[in-house]
């Protein structure tokens, strides 16, 4: 049976090296347990440099950023 394609639906899939399901493939899921990454710091926080670059770009556009940190909701979740 062919897949139905809905015109009123969208989806996405998140793949993060920080995900625990990536550990067997060389990911970093063993560093931060699921729902346990609130405000972790480098080297466990693999996304610190990326967020820092994002903040610099936002500030170049005149958007003030108070701080950024790793979030707890899911692998690779960040907050600026």
Secondary structure, 3 states (H helix, E strand, C coil): CCCCCCCCCCCCCCCCCCCHHHHHHCCCCCCCCCCCCCCCCCCCCCCHHHHHHHHHHHHHCCCCCCCCEECCCCCCCEEC
